[in-house]
Amino acid sequence: MCPLNPKYLLFILISFLLFKSHNNLYSCTIFYLVRDSLILAGNNEDWKDPAPIMWFYPAEEGRHGWVKFGWGSGFPQGGINDQGLFWDATAGPYLAMPRSEATKEKYNGPLMQKVIEECSNVEEALALFSAYYCDDLYRAQYLIGDASQHAIIVEGDSILQMLDDHMILTNFYHSHPELGGYPCSRYEKASQMIDTGGDPSPYMIGAILEATHQEGMYPTQYSQIYNLKSRIFYLFYYHNFEEFILIDLNKELKRGPRYYSIPELFAGIKPIAPETGASLTISTQEFCWNGKPGYYYELCYSTQPDFPEGNTTTISCLKVSGEETHSYVYGMAGFILLLILAGRTRKMTQMGLLIIMTITLTSCNKEQNPEKEDPVLMTRTVSDLQPGTTYYWKIRAHPIHSDDFWSESITRIIN
């Protein structure tokens, strides 16, 4: 067998890394849905940074209050204001804007921040877009929806109006699908689920988000389900759709400006037992779930789905340190690379490149889980249940050193 030329191996490695880098364009799913009296929006934010942040900005003179989502740079990736105006963005290939350059003023800053702070609805947003454009629109597009059943997609020089009862945005341009990203399986999946989903509900929106979430190098870091009329939304972290935080925007804005690291708000709750639909034959039942250390937990159970008189038992867990292994992988790769650069022998160079490729391919294809602490199994035994009775149960949690938000699991049923 002919030996592999190290130059070819290096070329293959670089090509693979460039391919994975290019794939960051093909992520994020956003949709807006109007049906009956409900106006809902949903979003999966897919990216490699495992540290998303949530900011609250109360209203000021001439500016609406709003919540912003993004990362350490502070650049707004999406959000909703106190008028029910929602937006999020997806990346796309380069799109020229000759008409905007010729007829509009270039806005030097996040144009969507200006829109969300100054506009109450889509009609007012359109007036701003008729006057301004920004650098962001050369490689991104926005879906904007309001609490009055109006939604648009802004893509470069084009503004698309909603013609049905919903709009969906992934990573291809509706007016220029030939530029890339089309056909899109996430778009088709979301469209099919909306068309066949019947009456809308947060559970339906959650099912669409779960079906279109991403894993791998650019996983879904956070997701939201918005009720635009009530300004209440559900926040999910790291495509765990079994745990959420319910946030009332109007109430949170009254508490003043502040921000939160989203990962620290979530305990990684994953209910294990009893499974939904399990039969309750005796009065004693053991409840089991996984969760991270460093959080207070409440087991809630009730004969009513809204838990009006539910029983609650509290569990607290001491914080323990988890182990991280990524530094070992990259350290080993760096050591091998130093050997290669030393260039001792042709055989060592070829072997080193093969090892680096193996490590890189393996680590890139694994999902980059940002949780630093391994979940632990927790149990609580309840002995006052009535056999043959339907019970609803869930787990609630919040960090030991903060009580601003409680997360909770999806409600399960036993009878």
N, C-alpha and C positions, 0 to 999 in steps of 0.2 A: 504494500500500500504506500502510495506517495505521501511524503510528509506534507502537512499543511503549512503554507507560507504564513509567517506571523503577520505580514501586512494584510493578507486576506482575512485572517481572524480578527484583526483590529478593525478592518473595514466593516465586517459583519456586526461586531459589537457596537460600533458607532451608529450604523444604520438602524440597529434595533432600538438604541436609545433615542434616536431622532424620531423613529416611528412612535415610540411610547410618548415622547414629548408632544408630537403632533396630535395624538389622540385626546389631548386635553380639550380640543375644540368640540369633541363629540360627547358632550356631557351636559347635564342640567335639563330638567323638564318642568315646564310651567303651563298652567291652564286656568281658565276662567269659565265659570258655568252659571247660567241663569236658568232656573226652572221653578215654576210656581212662584212662591214668594221668597225663595231662597236665592241669594247671590253668594257663591262660594268661589274661592281661588285656592290653588295648591301649587307647591313648588318643591322640587328636589335640587339642592345646591351641591354640585359635585366638584370636588377640587382636592388637591394633594395636601393642603395645609390642615393639620388636625386641630387647629386652635381657633375656631370661629368665635366671634364676639357679637353681643347684642347691646345696642345703645338706646336709651330713652331720652328724647328731647321734648320737654314741655313747650307749649305754645308761647310765643313772644309776640310783641307788637308787629303785626304784618306777616307773621309766620305761623303756620299750623304746627301743632305738636305731632310727633311721629316716632316710630321705632325703626331703627336701622340695623341691618345685618351685614357683616363683612368680616375682615381680618385685621391684623395689626396695623396695616397702612391707614385704616380708617376710610378707605374708599367705599362708598355705598354700593352694595351688591343687590339690595332689594329692601322692601319694607312697606309700611302702610301708615297713613296719617290719620288724624282724628276726625277727618271727614269721610273716611272709608275709601280713599284713593290708594290703590295697591299697585305695585309694580315689581318686576324682577327682570333680569337680563340674561341672555345667553351669548356665548362667543360664536364667531363665525369667521369664514375666510374674508380676505380684504374685499371691501366694497367701495367703489369710487362714488363720490357725491358731487358731481359737477354743478347740478342745479343749486344745491345748498351753498356751495362755495361762491356762486355767482350772485345769489339773491339774499343770503342771510348773514347775520353777524355770528362770528365764531365766539362761542362761550368758553372762556378759559377756566375750566373747573368741571366738577360733576354736574352736568346739566339736569340729571334726574333729581338731584338734591334741591335745585331751584324749583323744579316742577312740584315736588312733594311738599315743599315748604310754602309755596305760593298758590297752589291750585286746589280746588275742592272737588273737581270732577274732570272727566275726559275732555269736555268741551273747552275748559280753561287751559288744559294741557296742550290741546291743539293750537291754541293761540300762541303759546310760547314756542312750540315747534315750528310755527310759521315764521318766527322771527330769529330763532337761534339754531345752530348745530354745534357739535363738539367732536373732538378727536376720537372719543370713545365709539362713536357710531361708524367709524371706518371698519371696525372689527367686532362689533356687538350690535345687538338689537334688543328692544324693550317690548314687553307685554305690559300694558297699562289698563287697569279696569277700575270702575268706580261703583258706588252703591246705588246707582240709578240705571243699571242694566246696560251700560255702555263700555266697550272695550276696543282697544286698537293695538296693532303691532307697528312699531316704528323701526324701519330698517333702511338706513341711509336716506336717500331722497324719497323713499316710498313710505306712505302711511296707509295701512290696511285696516278697514273697518270690519267689525264682527257682523257676519251675515246670517249666522244661525244662532243657537242658544249657547254657544261656547266658542272659545278660541284656545288653540294649543300652540305652544312654541317650544321647539327643541333647538337644533343647531344648523338648520338649513334655512335659507331665505325663501319665503313663499313666492316672492316675485322673481327670484333668480335661483331655482333649485339646481341648475346646471353648475353652479359654483362649488357644490360639494355638500356632503352630509345627507343627501337624499338618494334613495328612500331611507327613512329612519324607523327602525323597529319600535323605538320608544313612542314616537308620534303615532304610529299605527296602533300600538297597543292601547295607548290612552284614548285615542279616538273610538276604538271599538268598545272599550269599557264604558265610556260616556254614552255612546249610542244605545247600548244594551243594558245600562245600569238601572234604569227605572228611576224612581224618586231619589233625588240627591240627598245625601247626608254626609256628615263627617266620616262615617265608616266607609262609605263609598269612595270618597276622596282619598282616604287613607289607603284603601285597597289599590287605587290607581298609583299612588306614590310608591307603595311597596312593589308593585309589578314593574315599575319603571326605574327603580333605584339602581345605582351602579356600585360595583365593587372593584377590587384591583388597585391600580396606581392612583386612580382618580375616583375614590368612592364618594358616595353621598354623605356629606359631612353633617348636614342638618336639613330638615324639611318643615314645612308649615302648611296648615289648613286654616284659611281665613274665612270668617263670616263678615262680609263687608258692611252689612247693615248694623250689626251689633258691635263691631270693632273688637270682637273676641276671636282669638286664634289659638290653635294647638301648635306646640313646638315639639319636634322630635329630634333626637340626636343620633348621628352615625347609623342611619337606617335601621334602628331598633324601633319598629312600629308597635311594640308591645308596651312602650313607656312614653309618656308625654307630659308636658306642662301646659295647663290651660291658663291663658293670660288675657285679662281684661285690659285693653289698651287705655281706655279712659281712666280707670282707677290707677294704673301704673304711672301715667303721666302726671297725676296729681302728687305723686311722691317725689317729684323733682328729677333733675338730670342725673343719670348714672349709667353704668355699663356693667356687663357680666361676661365672664368667660363661660360660654355655653357648655363645654364638657364638664365643668365643675358643678353644674346644676343637676346632672343626671347620675343616678346610682347604677345604671345598667341593669334595671329590673327585668328578669325573665321568669315568669311563673312556671312552675314545673308540675305541681300536683296540689289538689286533684285536677284532672283534666276537665274541660268543659263537657257537660253531659254525664259526668260520672254519677253513679247511683249512691245515695246516702242511705245505708242500711242500719247504721248504729249511730248513737248520739255523739261519739267521739270521732274527730277527723283531724288528720295531720296535714297542715298546709306547708308547702315547700316552694322555695324560689331562690334564684341566684341574684346577688347584688354585690356591689363593691363595698369594701370596708370604709369606715369614716362617715357613715350616714345613719340617721335615725330612720327606723322603719315602723310603719303601722300596718297591721293586718286588719282590714275592714270587711265585715260580712253582715248581710242583711237579707230579709225576705222581700225587700223592695229594691228595684234597680237603681233608684236615686239615693239609696242609703239614708232615709230620713231618720230612722231610729236604730241605725246599724251599731253593732258592737265593734269595739276597737281594742286591740291589744298592741302595745308598743314594744319594739325591740330596738336596742341600741348596740352598735358594733364598734369595737375599738379599731382605730386606724392601724394598718400594718403596711409595710413597704412591699411593693411588687418588684420584680426583676425585669430589667430591660435587656434585650439580646441584640438589638440592632447595632450597637457600638462594636460588638464582637465581629459581626459580619463585615462591617466596613473597615474595621481595623485589620482584619485578616486580608481583605482585598488590598488595602494599602500596603501591607507588608510584602505581599506577592508582587505588587507593582514595583516596589523598590528593588526587588530581586531582578525583575525584568529590566529595569533601567540600568542596573549594574551590568547587565548584558554578559553574564558569565559564559553561558553556552547557548548555542542555537536550540538545543533540546529543552533546556530550562525555560527559554523564552516561549517556545511553543506550549510547554506544559503550563506555564504561568498564565498565559492568555486563555487557555482552555479552562483553567480553574476560575479565573475572573469571570469569564462568560457564564460558567455554571452558577457561580454565586449570584451574579447580576440577574440572570434569567430567573433563578429561583426566587430571589427576594422581590423582583419586580412583579412576578405573577402572584405573589402572596398578597392578601389584603393587608394594607398598612393600618393595623388597629391602633388608634392613639391612646387607648386606655392604659394607664401606667400600673394600675392595680388589678390583679386577677380577681374575678368575682368569687365569692364564697357561698356555699350552700347554707341556707337558713331555713329553720323549721319552727313552727308553732302549732301546738296541739290545742284544739278547742273541744270541750266536752259537754257543751250545753245545747247542741243542735237537736232538731226534731226530725227523725227519719221520715222519709216520704215528703218532706217539705222542700220547696225550691229556694235555694239560697244564691245570692249574688256575692262575689268576693273580689277584692282587689288589694294591691299593695301600694302604700304611699310612702314617700321617702324625701328627706332633704338633708343637705350637708350638716354635719355636727356644728360647724362654726357659722352657719348662716340659716336664716329662717325666711328669706325673702320669697322663695318659691318652693312649693311641694310638687314633686313629680308623682305620677301614679301609673299603674299598669292598666291595660285594657281589662274591663270587667269580665270575669268568668262566671259560669253557672254550674251548680250541682243540684241534684234533686233525688 
